[in-house]
Amino acid sequence: MTPADEARCGLRGPSPSPSIVVARRRRWRPKLTLALCVFSAVGLAGVSLIRLPYYALQPGLVRPTEPMVDLGGGVRDPEVGELAFATVVVDGPLSVLQALAGWLDATVAIVPEGWVLRGQSPQQNVQHNEVLMADSKQLAVHLALTYLNLAHSGGALVAAVEPASAAAGVLGVGDVVLAVGGVGVTNGAGLVDIIGRAAPGDVIVLRVLPAAMLATAASSTPRTRLGALVGQAVEVSVVLAADGADPARARLGVNARNAYDVSYPSVVSIDSGAVGGPSAGLAYALTVIDLLSAGDLTGGQKVVATGSVDLDGTIGPVGGIEQKAVAVRRSGAKLFLVPASQTEAELREARRLAGDVELVPVGSIGDALAVLAARGGAGMVLTVPGG
């Protein structure tokens, strides 16, 4: 019998045999292992469940815009190339593990919760972005038709009326203000400018084209000119009130936008699906122009564009430009039009992440059209196929 056998059989004297010592070690090792596993599981659950006030901006998809545009039965100019916009995936609030993973990924931006929500609840933020997308689509269509000489500013469209304001009971949503005191109004900014030169208490005479709906959407107060005929301009008097924030300033109490006289015979609409925010405006405007004008704006290439649009065709900055550059690179596109109003740091990082994609800043829709023409696309052709 070997010493090892003796040790196992307990034949080596009265002292505790090694076999007993070993047996005791085997009893507490599983307990220690179990405890470590429990603590590890609790720790992992903690870092997985604990939420931080941070969100992740991740590269999304590049979505073609032509299939989203409905020309209302109008003739579509056939296109060879493709116009598209890039999206960003916004995820949050993040767990500790998600935040760590995002910080280690150069294509992901971790931003404070306030940067995303802007003081809103998540549901309010979603609804706000839906409104921004709806406005962006409407502006894009009007701007495209304007560039094609198919729409012209035709007054100030009343988009909202403040309750208990000077305009309540006099103007309604959908009315178009054509003149103030005999001075013509061609757009929303013109109405704001005229009111800004008046004083509280001034009586102004508005020449108005009434909307089809004679009930005010923003106020239950009935309008004073209920007998006005739709399509016939009428004149109404309004006593301007004082601005609550600045009593020396006059206030009419309406939210006004550009009204357009459109000569295109059909209604152009855009189905954006579940995408929110205003950043697809440039891509939508270029797509409508491309579909309604002769030639191919893209020169047969795949072109991605991002940027909000303003009433005068100016391209506004957007969030997540760096993540969108990654999405464009992954899509295989070689030209990415971005707002010139982005910061230098944002543009520099977007170029780095875009790789071999040509990233070109543009300040207006006109700039974008010039860039496309210089790279083989059709020039600005003010004709409508079949028109």
Buried (B, 14 or more C-beta within 10 A) or exposed (E): EEEEEBBBEEEEEEEEBBBEEEEEEEEEEEEEEEEEEEEEEEEEEEEEEEBBEBBBBBBBBBBBBBEBBBBEEBEBBEBEBBBBBBBBBBEBBBBBBBBEBBBEEEBBBBBEBEEBBEEBEEEEBEEBBBEBBBBBBBBBBBBBBBBBEBBBBBBBBBBBBBEEBBBBBBBBBBBBBBBBEEEEBBBBBBBBEBBEEBEBEBEBEBBBBBBEEBEBBBBEBEBEBEEBEEEEBBEBEBEBBBBEEEEEBBBBBBBBBBBBEBEBEEEBEBEBEEBBBBBBBBBBBBBBBBBBBEBBBBBEBBBBBBBBBBBEBBBBBBBBBBBBBBBBBBBEBBBBBBBBBBEEEBBEBBBEBBEEBBBBBBBBBBBBBBBBBEBEBBEBBEEBBEE
